[in-house]
Amino acid sequence: QVQLVESGGGLVQPGGSLTLSCTVSGDIFTISAMGWYRQDQGKERALVALITNAGSTQNADPRFTISRDTAKNTAYLRMDSLKPEDTGVYYCNADGLRRDHYSFDLWGQGTQVTVSS
């Protein structure tokens, strides 16, 4: 089995920073990409940031930075200069191949980020 665990959500004041972590474990052959998404009520899940196994990144907001620790199969999302409108549930995604060469595409259960004074 391949598993995905998210952490790092919480309460932060406007202007503050927060870092989310996403770790994949199990029978992994390779991870193709990991990303962070946000889903608002009644809307489709939207990309926040993405990083590939080659190190290429996509960012929807310059305040947010995605990085990785390949040895730990972990991706991080650093969020700076947070605003109340950033409040929401953030989901981690990872896709790749298991050691048996079957593909996987996993979603975390979501972690709550609340920006409030």
C-alpha positions in Angstrom: 0.0 0.0 0.0 0.9 3.6 -0.5 -0.2 6.2 2.0 -0.3 9.9 2.2 -0.4 12.1 5.4 -0.9 15.8 5.6 0.0 18.1 8.5 0.7 21.7 9.4 -2.7 23.4 9.3 -3.9 25.7 12.0 -4.7 29.2 13.1 -2.5 32.1 12.1 -3.0 35.9 12.3 -3.2 38.0 9.1 0.3 38.6 7.8 1.7 35.5 9.4 3.1 32.4 7.8 2.3 28.7 7.8 4.0 25.6 6.4 2.0 22.5 5.3 3.7 19.1 5.0 2.7 16.1 2.9 4.5 12.8 3.2 4.0 9.7 1.0 5.1 6.3 2.3 4.8 2.7 1.3 5.7 0.6 -1.7 6.8 3.5 -3.9 8.8 3.1 -7.1 8.6 6.8 -8.1 6.6 9.9 -7.4 5.8 11.8 -10.6 4.4 14.9 -8.9 3.0 16.3 -5.7 0.7 19.2 -5.3 -1.4 21.3 -3.0 -5.0 22.2 -3.9 -7.8 24.2 -2.3 -11.5 23.6 -2.6 -14.1 26.2 -1.8 -17.7 25.3 -1.1 -19.5 24.6 -4.3 -16.5 25.0 -6.5 -14.0 22.7 -8.1 -10.7 21.9 -6.4 -8.1 24.4 -7.6 -4.4 24.1 -7.9 -2.3 26.1 -5.4 1.2 24.7 -6.2 2.7 21.7 -7.9 6.2 20.1 -8.0 7.4 17.3 -10.3 10.0 14.7 -9.7 12.3 16.8 -12.0 11.9 19.8 -9.7 9.7 21.9 -11.9 7.2 24.0 -10.0 3.9 25.8 -10.6 2.5 28.4 -8.2 -0.8 30.1 -8.3 0.2 32.8 -5.8 3.6 34.4 -5.3 3.1 34.3 -1.6 3.1 30.5 -1.6 6.2 28.3 -2.3 6.3 24.6 -2.8 9.4 22.5 -2.1 10.3 18.9 -1.6 12.6 16.5 0.3 13.0 13.6 -2.0 14.7 11.4 0.6 11.6 11.7 2.8 9.0 11.7 -0.1 7.7 14.9 1.4 6.4 18.1 -0.1 6.0 21.4 1.7 3.8 24.4 1.0 5.1 27.5 2.7 2.4 30.3 2.9 3.6 33.8 3.7 1.7 37.1 4.2 -1.5 35.2 4.8 -4.8 37.0 4.5 -8.3 36.0 5.8 -9.3 35.1 2.3 -6.7 32.3 2.4 -8.8 30.5 5.0 -9.9 27.1 3.7 -9.2 23.4 3.4 -6.0 22.5 1.6 -5.5 19.1 0.1 -2.3 17.3 -0.9 -2.1 15.1 -4.0 0.6 12.7 -5.1 0.8 10.5 -8.2 3.3 8.0 -9.4 4.2 4.3 -9.6 4.2 1.7 -6.9 7.0 -0.9 -6.8 4.8 -3.3 -8.7 4.6 -0.6 -11.4 0.9 0.0 -10.9 0.0 3.7 -10.8 -1.3 5.5 -7.7 -3.1 8.8 -7.4 -3.7 9.8 -3.8 -5.5 12.6 -2.0 -5.1 13.7 1.6 -8.2 14.2 3.8 -7.5 17.9 3.9 -6.0 20.2 6.5 -7.7 23.4 7.7 -6.0 26.7 7.4 -7.6 29.6 9.3 -6.4 33.2 9.0 -8.0 35.4 11.6 -7.3 38.1 14.1 
